[in-house]
Amino acid sequence: MNRVVRFILWSILGLTLLICGLFIPAHFRAVDSKVLELAGKGTLTLSQAGANLLNLEQIGPARMLWRAAEVLSIPNHEQLGGAIAQLSTNILPRSASLASNPNLAAFELFESTDQRPVIELLMERKRREPLLDQLEKSRRPGVRQLLRTRTLTNTVEFPPVASTAGQPLDAIITLAAILSQTDHISAGLREKFELLSIEANSSGKVEPLESAFIDLLALGKRLTWQQLSELLRQIQTITELNTLAEAFRNSEQQVPMVYSALFLSDQPAKVTLYLTEFPKTGLKDIQTALFDGKGALLELLHRQQRIYSSRWRLFAIQYDPFAAFFETVLPLALKSPLTALLLRCLTFLLSSLCLARAIGSLAFVPTGAQAQAIDGTRLAQETVIALSIFAVAIVAIEPFIVSEDAAKKEPVRYHIKIPGVSALKSQIQKTIQQPMSIATLTPLLIFFVLQGILYIWSLSKLSEIRRQQIEPRIKLRLLENEDHLFDAGLYLGFAGTVISLIMVSMGIITQSIMAAYASTSFGIIFVSILKIFHIRPLRRQLIMESEEPAVVQEQP
């Protein structure tokens, strides 16, 4: 068969397999948006969850879910907003039920329809002092330990309660004590607050307790009593509390999204882990999952990966046969993501082998010759080319392969700036580390693979010249004719360095410039090995063979 025909057939087969692999929605470091859409189909939406809360007269959490649904334009959010407004005007006060229990009579202040943040309410002396009077009668040791912290004078982050600027700390202590007394907080988090209070009262170590108070302050400044109490029932550790507070501080406009994700998923540990792993894109991905429903959110939190959406594929699957193939493999990507990923890699590998055969049909068969049985050398050459194509394809096609991993953050200490207190200043202590990451290693791999392809190509040309049945003198001239090919590694290395430095200077890439210098280094190394260990011995051999007749004639 003619080598051109073989090239066309292998190329068509390879490209077909490549396209099939591209339409399999499975990735190493991402979850496909279509997979989440399928996972969320028919599951609970934010509007439905908010309606369920209204049936329980939990207006605060329902209002937070409605705000998120309104931003995302989720169907039926208008009806939810109207129901919230109607219930807010018709709800009856609960003071009658609380009056039967004298110990809790003061807590009716939080059962009103006042939708101001709870810290704002507690900053008012007329609200805070009656609560403290009732809390002083508590028989719970943990509540008593929390109230004892009001007498501390060695605080660092807050002014002492006894000072003229002690209202914020007094409000936080009051809030923590109320949450503990009324069990509007998880058992794990309550025990941690009480242990930190005992440590501060006994040993004077107040910084851990103050750090927890700061996180509670961040939530209390943004949530109503009902919203905060429902949220803290799900938080189990101080670490989770700190992560949520950090998310609320960094994204004021995204507070409804974070709150809705916590409430809808009922998995605060996984939500905080996701926000920690992806501090830049985590909130946006959670917002996308919330739009698709509870099932999509749970799938995202289970996989703990970023969301990827391919625009060209979204356009292509509107038409057959792409739509039919995609709808076939989509359920597999949801139910068994590992199997789908292996299938995708297999199609890429088979595609690389076919394309390597296509290249070999042109590059390794002399012009005008018929394709013969593949020998061991050509098989090795095509295998190396196939593996190189496969590696480049994975790096170029897979999303977020070159993305930076989430930085390992050191604990951050915040000094709260309270109006009227000039002594407190905002300070942030962070340790910046720049470890070797996959974003730096990936360009090195690309340059290495490209140099390897040129190296294999040069070896194949040397092998072709060596096998030709011609005089040594002509072989030497053919070697001279291929000098530019043998030096192509240097040209490629210089070009890679220049392009990389230009992209860094323009801000297109932000990785280390080590990759730019590595491009030239790889070129020098590969060309040196080629010329010293391959071309030089062959030239010497051909020179000796071309001079042998002259030496024989000079002998007597």
N, C-alpha and C positions, 0 to 999 in steps of 0.2 A: 504494500500500500504506500502511496506517495506520502512523503513526510509532511507536506502541507495539509493534506486531508487528515492525517493523524493528529496534527496540531489543532485543527478546527474541532474535530470530534472530542478530543480530550479537554479542550478549552470549554466547549459547551457543557460537557458533563460536570466539569469542575465548577463552573459558574452556577449551574443549576443547583448543585449541592450547597454552594455557598449561600444562595438565596433562600433555600430551605432552612438552613441554619439560622439565618437572620430573622426568620419569622417564628422561631421558637422562643417564647417569652421567658427565658431562664437566664440568670446572670450570676456571676461569682459574688459580686459585692453590691447587688441592688435587687429590688423587687419591682417587677413590671407593674405599671399603673393599670393595665388591663386585668392582671391577676387580682389586684385589690378590688377592682370594679366587680369582678365575678364573685369574689368572696363576700362583698357587701350586698349583693343582690338579694332582696327579700328580707334583710335583717332590719333591726331597729334603727330608726333615724333619730336625729336630734329633735325634730318636731314631735315625734311620737314619744320619745323619752320625756320631753318637757310636759306633754299632756298627761303622762302617767304621774309625774310629780304634782301636777295641779290637782289630780284626784286625791292626793294625800295632803293637800293644802300646804305644800312646800313651795311657797311662792319665790323665795330667794334663789334656790338652785334652779327652779324653772325659768326664772328671769335670765339667769346666766346662760342657760342652754338656748334660750330664745335669742339672745344677743349674738351668739355664735351662729345660729341658724340664719339669722337675718343677714349677717355678713357674707355667709356662703350661699345665700339665696336658695336655701333648701325648701322644697315644696311644703306648703301648709304653714310656713312660719308666720304668715299674716294672721291666720286663725289663732295660732298660739299666743301671739302678742295681744290680740283682742281678749282672749280668755283670761290672760294674766291681769289686764287692766280691769276687767269686770270683777274678778275675784278679789283684787286688791281693795276695791271700794265696798264690797259686800262682806268681807271677812269680819267675824266677830272677835273681840278681844278675849284672851284666855285667862284673864285675871281671876275669874270665878273658880277655875280648876286649880289655880295655884294658891288661892286663898285658903283652901282646905289644908294646905301644908304650910304652916307658918315659917318653917326653915327656908322655904323657897319663894316666899312671897315677893321678895325684892327682885327676883329674876324675871318678873313679868315685864320689866323694862325692855328685855330683848325679844319679847314675843309680840311687840307692837308692829305696826306696818311701816315704821320708820326704816327707810332703806339706805340710811347713811352707813358708812363703814363702821365697824364695831369700835375701832380705836378712837374714831372721832367722837363717838358717844361716851366712851370711858374717859376721855380727856376733860369732860365736864364734871366738876366737883359734885354737883347735885346728884348726878347719876352714880358716881364712883363711891362716894362715902356710904350710902345705904347698902350697897353691895358688900363693902368691906365689913360693915357692922354685922351683916348676916353670916359672912364667911368666918368671922371670929368665933362664932358659935359651933363651927364644924367639929365633928369628932374624928375626922379622918386625919391620921398623922401626916400624910403627904400634903394635904392642903395646909396644915399648920406649918410645915417646913417651907412651903412656898411663901406664906405670909411672913415668916421670919426674915426672909431675904429683904424685906422692906427696911430693916434696920442696918443693913450693910453700908459701910462707909468707904470701903476700899474698891469701889467699882471703877472700871477703866473706860468702858464704852459709854456708859450713861452717868449723868450726875446722880448722886444719892437721892433717895426719896425725900429725905429731910431737908434738902437744899431747896432754894427758890425755883430751880429748874428741874425738879424731880418728878413732875407730872408724867412724862413719857414712861419712865421706869415704873411708877406706881400703877399706871394704866396697864402695862404689860403684865405685871405681877397679878393684878386683879383679874385680868383675862385668863391667865394660866390657872389661877385658883378656881375660877368659875367653871372652866372646862373640866377640871379634875373633879370638882364637887358634883357636877351634874352629869358626869359620864358622857359628855359630848366630845370625847377624844378617845382614840384607841388605847387599849390597855398597855401596849408596848411603849407608845409615846408618852403616856401619863407616867409610867414607871421611870422613864428616862428623865423627865423633867423633875420628878421628885428626888431621884438619886443625885442629880446635879445640884438641887437645892440643898440636900443634906451635905454634900461635899463643900459647897460654898459656905454654909453656916458653921461647919465644924473645922475645916482647915483653911478657910479664907481664899480658896482657889475659885475665883469668880469668873474667869474668862470663858470656860466652856458654857456656863449657864448664860452669860451675857450674849454669847454667840447664838445660842438657841433662842433667846429673847428677841434678838435682832431679826432672826428669820420669822418668828411669830409676828413681830411688828410689821414686816413686809407684807404678810398675808392680811393681817388685821386692818391695815391701811387701805386695802383694796376690796375687801369682802365684807358683807353684812354678817350679823351674828348667825343667821340660819345657813348662809353659804359656807361660812368658816367651819361651823360645827359639823355639817355634813361632810366637808372635805377632810377634816382631821380625824374622823372616824375611820378613814381608809389609810392614813399615814401611820406607819409602824415604827420608823426609826428617825433619828435626828438627821441622818444623811439624806433621806428622802425629803424631809422638811427643808433642808438647806438647798437642795436642787430645785425644788419648786419655788422657793423664795427667790433664788437666783433668776429663774425663768420669768417670774413676775416682775422683778426689778428691771431686767434687760428688755422686756417687751411689754410695755404698758398696754398697748392696743391689742395684744394677743392674750390677755388674761382670760377672756371668755373661752378661747380655744383650748388653753391648757386645762382650765377647770372642766370644760365639757369632756375632754379626753380622759381625765381622771374619773369623772363620774360615769361616763358611758362604758369605759373599759373595766372599771372596778379592779384595775391592776396598777396601783400607783407606783409600785417598785419598777415595773417595766416602762412606765411612762417616764419616770425620772432617769432610768438607765438610758433610754433613747435620747432624751434631751442632753444627757451628759456626753454620750458618744458622738452626737452630731449637733454641736452647739450652734452652728451657722445655718443649717438647713432643716434641723429637726422640727421646728415649729411649722414651717411651711409644709413638710411632709405629713405631719399630723393633721393639718388643716385639710389636705387633700384626702386623707383617709376618712376624716369626719364627714366629708361631703358624700362619700360612697356608703356610709353606714357603719354600724357596730361591727359587722363581720370583717370589713376592710380594716378597721382600726385594730381589731384583735390579731389579724394576720400580720399587719405591719409590726406590731409590738412583739409578736412571736418570732419573726425573722430578724428583727433588729438590724435592718438594712435601709439604705436610702431608696427613694422612689425614682424610677427611671421611666420616661415616656419618649418614644421615638415618633417624631412628627411625620417622617416620610412613611413609616409603617402604618400609622393611623390613616393616612391618605390611601395607601395601597390596599388595605383590608376592606375598603369600600367596594372593591371589585373582585370578581372571581377570576382565576382560581385561588388568588391569595386569601380571600375571605374564607373559603371552604377549608383550606389547609390550616389557617390560623385558628379557626373555631374548633378544629379537631385536636390540636395540641394544647390549646389553652386550659382545658380541665386537667390535663396531665401536669401542667406547670403549677397548678394550685394544689392538687392532691399529693403529688410526688415531685417536689422541686428538684431533688437530686437526680432522679431519673431523667427529667427534662433537660437538666444541665449536661448530663452525660451524653444524651442524644444530640444536643447542640454541638458539643465538642467533637463527637464522632463525625457529624456531617462536615465540620470545619476540617478535620483531619483528612477525611476522604477527599474533600475538595482540594486540599493542599497537595495530596498525592496525584490527583488528576492533572492539576495545573503544572506540577513538576514534570509529569510525563509529557505534557504539551511542550514545555520549554525544552525538555530533552530531545524531543522529536526534531526540533530545529537546531539546537545548539550542539548536540553531540552526534549528529549524523551528517557526514560530508555532503556538500551540494551535489545533486545529481545521483546520489547513491540511494539504494533501497534500504529500508529499515530492516536490520538483521536482528537476531536474537540478542537480548540485552545481556552484556557481560557483567562481571562483578563490579568493575570500576564504574561503569555507567549507572548501575543500580545504586551504588554508594553515593554517587554524585546526586542522583535524583532524590534519594532519601534525605540527604542533607538539605537540599533545596526545599523539599516538602516540609521538613521540620522548621526551616527558617520562615517559610510562608505562613505556617501554622502559628508560630510564635508572634510574628508581626500582626497577623489577623486578630489574635486574641487581645494583644495590647491596643490595637487601633479600634477594634469594634466594641470590646467590653466596656461598659460605662463605669466610671469612677475607679478604674484600675490605677490611674496615675494621680488620684486624689490623695491629699494629705490625710493621714489618720488623725483622729481626735487627739488633741494635745492632752497629755497627762497634767492636769491642773493641780497646783499646790493649794492648800487651804487659803482662802482669801479672808482677810479681816477687814471689816467695814467699821469705820467710826461715824456714827450717825451725827449729822449736823442738825441741831435743834435750833429753831429760830430764837434769837435772843441770847444764845450761848456762843460766844466767839471763841471759846477755848477749844471747842471740838472741831476738828478739821477732817475732811475726807481723805483717808489714806488707803492705798491698796498695795499689798505686798504680793508680788508674784515672782516666780522663778521661771525664767524662759529657757527652754531647752531646745536644741536643734539636733535631734538624733537623725541617723541615716534612715530615711523612709522610702516607701515604695515609689513615691513621686520622684525621688532622686535616682533610684535604681532603674526605673523603667526607661528613661532616655539612654542610659548606659547599655541596657539590653538591646535597644533598637540599633544603636550604632554598632554594637558588637555583631549583631546578626547581619547587618548590611555589609560589614567588612568581611564576615565569613562567606557571604554569597560571592563577593568579588574574588575572594581567595580560591573558592572552589571553581569558579569560572576560569581563573588563570591556570589552575592545575589541569583542568580539562583541556585548555589550549596547549599547554606543554605536552600533555599526553598525546594529543592529536599530532603535533609536530614530530614527536619522538617515533610514532608508529608509521609515519609516511616512508615509502620506499623511494627515497631520493638521496642525492649525494649530501654528505655532511656540510659542504660549503653552502648549499642552498638552504639547509636547515638553519644554519647560522644567520642567514639573511632573513629568514622567516621569523627567527627570534628577535632580530633587530626591528622588524616591522611591528612586533607586538609590544614594543617598549611602553607605549602609551597605555595599553591595557594593564600591563604589569605595575604601572605607576598610578593606576586609577584609585587605589586605596588612599594614597596621599591626597589626591584631588578631592575625593569624597570627605576625607577627614577635615581638610581646610574648609570646605563648603559647610559642613555640619557645624564647625566652630563659629564661623561668621554668622550663619543663620541663627544659631542659638543665642549668641551675644546680642544680635539685633532684636530678637524677640524679648530677651530679658530687659533691654534698655527701653523698649516700647511698652513694657508691662504686660505683654501677652502671656508670658509664663513667669512664675515667681520662684521657681525652684533654684537650687544652687547652681552656680556657673561651673561647678566641677564637671557637669555633664558636657559642657561646651568644650572644655579642654580635653576631656576624655576622647572626644571624636578624633582630634588630631593624633592623640597618643595611640589609639587603636590603629589608625592608618599607618603610622610609623612602624608599629610592632608587626602588623601583618605583612607589609611590603618588605620589611627587613627579613622576616622569616622566609618569604617567597624567594627573594633574590639570593640570600646567602645559602639556604639549604636546598633549593630546587634549581633555580636558573643558573647559578654559578657552577655547580657540578656538571650540569648538562652542557654548558658552553665549553667547559674544559674538555669534556669527552669528545664533543664535536670538533674542537680545534685539534686534538690529538689524532682523531680519525682522518681529518682532512690533510694533515701533514705526513701521514704514514707513507703514501706513495713516494713523496719526495725523499724521505729518509732512506727508503729501500733502494732507490735509484743511485744514491750517492755511495752506497756500500760497494766495494770492489768484488 
